[in-house]
Amino acid sequence: MADEQHGKPMEYVTVEIYDQTYHLYGQDPDHIRELAAFVDAKMRAVAAEGRTVDSLRVAVLAALNLADELSLSGSANVDVGRARAASLRGLLDEVLEVERKTAS
């Protein structure tokens, strides 16, 4: 039986971020794909401006850039921003856990 939250079934979706394939689980595969494309673009922009080739460092710098953009987006959207940040943090935790497992 599929996990359901808010009436929508959870689905697996495969995305590619910074030349790495990730298998994620969520309610809105299209939204997850959009987020992945956004993160991929941010990581590529950070990599193009920097000198590091370490994907973990690029990811952290991209996350800092995204956090900065979120913090500057205004206090009117604080609750929405916090919810999105929590969601992104969960996705990032999943990705980093997979990275740790494959690096070992």
C-alpha positions as CSV (number, residue, x, y, z in Angstrom):
1,M,0.0,0.0,0.0
2,A,1.4,3.4,-1.0
3,D,2.1,6.0,1.6
4,E,-0.3,8.9,1.3
5,Q,-0.3,12.4,2.7
6,H,-2.9,15.0,2.0
7,G,-4.7,12.6,-0.4
8,K,-1.9,12.3,-2.9
9,P,0.0,9.1,-3.3
10,M,3.8,9.2,-2.9
11,E,5.7,8.4,-6.0
12,Y,9.3,7.7,-7.0
13,V,11.0,10.0,-9.4
14,T,14.5,9.9,-10.9
15,V,16.3,13.1,-11.4
16,E,19.8,14.1,-12.4
17,I,21.7,16.8,-10.4
18,Y,25.2,17.8,-11.3
19,D,25.7,14.6,-13.4
20,Q,24.5,12.4,-10.6
21,T,21.3,10.3,-10.7
22,Y,19.0,10.4,-7.7
23,H,15.9,8.4,-7.0
24,L,13.6,10.5,-4.8
25,Y,10.2,9.9,-3.3
26,G,7.5,12.5,-3.1
27,Q,3.9,13.5,-3.9
28,D,4.6,15.8,-6.9
29,P,7.1,14.3,-9.3
30,D,6.9,17.4,-11.6
31,H,7.7,19.7,-8.7
32,I,10.6,17.5,-7.7
33,R,11.9,17.6,-11.2
34,E,11.6,21.4,-11.3
35,L,13.5,21.6,-8.0
36,A,16.2,19.3,-9.2
37,A,16.7,21.3,-12.4
38,F,16.9,24.5,-10.3
39,V,19.5,22.9,-8.0
40,D,21.4,21.6,-10.9
41,A,21.5,25.0,-12.5
42,K,22.6,26.7,-9.3
43,M,25.4,24.1,-8.8
44,R,26.6,24.6,-12.3
45,A,26.6,28.3,-11.9
46,V,28.6,28.0,-8.6
47,A,31.1,25.6,-10.3
48,A,31.5,27.9,-13.3
49,E,32.4,30.8,-11.0
50,G,34.6,28.9,-8.6
51,R,37.8,26.8,-8.7
52,T,36.5,23.7,-6.9
53,V,35.7,20.5,-8.6
54,D,34.6,18.7,-5.4
55,S,30.8,18.2,-5.9
56,L,30.2,18.3,-2.1
57,R,31.7,21.7,-1.9
58,V,29.8,22.9,-4.9
59,A,26.6,21.6,-3.3
60,V,27.3,23.4,0.0
61,L,28.1,26.6,-1.8
62,A,24.9,26.3,-3.9
63,A,22.9,25.6,-0.8
64,L,24.3,28.8,0.8
65,N,23.4,30.7,-2.3
66,L,19.9,29.3,-2.2
67,A,19.5,30.1,1.5
68,D,20.7,33.6,0.9
69,E,18.1,34.1,-1.9
70,L,15.4,32.6,0.4
71,S,16.3,34.9,3.2
72,L,16.2,38.0,0.9
73,S,12.8,37.0,-0.5
74,G,11.0,38.9,2.2
75,S,9.4,38.2,5.5
76,A,5.9,37.9,4.0
77,N,6.8,34.4,2.8
78,V,8.6,33.3,6.0
79,D,6.3,30.3,6.7
80,V,6.3,29.2,3.1
81,G,10.0,29.6,3.0
82,R,10.5,27.6,6.1
83,A,8.4,24.8,4.8
84,R,10.2,24.7,1.5
85,A,13.6,24.9,3.3
86,A,12.6,21.9,5.5
87,S,11.5,20.0,2.4
88,L,14.8,20.8,0.6
89,R,16.8,20.0,3.7
90,G,15.1,16.5,3.8
91,L,15.9,16.0,0.1
92,L,19.5,17.1,0.7
93,D,19.8,14.8,3.7
94,E,18.7,11.9,1.5
95,V,21.2,12.8,-1.3
96,L,24.1,13.2,1.2
97,E,23.3,9.9,2.8
98,V,23.5,8.2,-0.5
99,E,26.8,10.0,-1.2
100,R,28.2,8.8,2.1
101,K,27.2,5.2,1.4
102,T,28.6,5.2,-2.1
103,A,31.9,6.9,-1.0
104,S,32.5,4.2,1.7
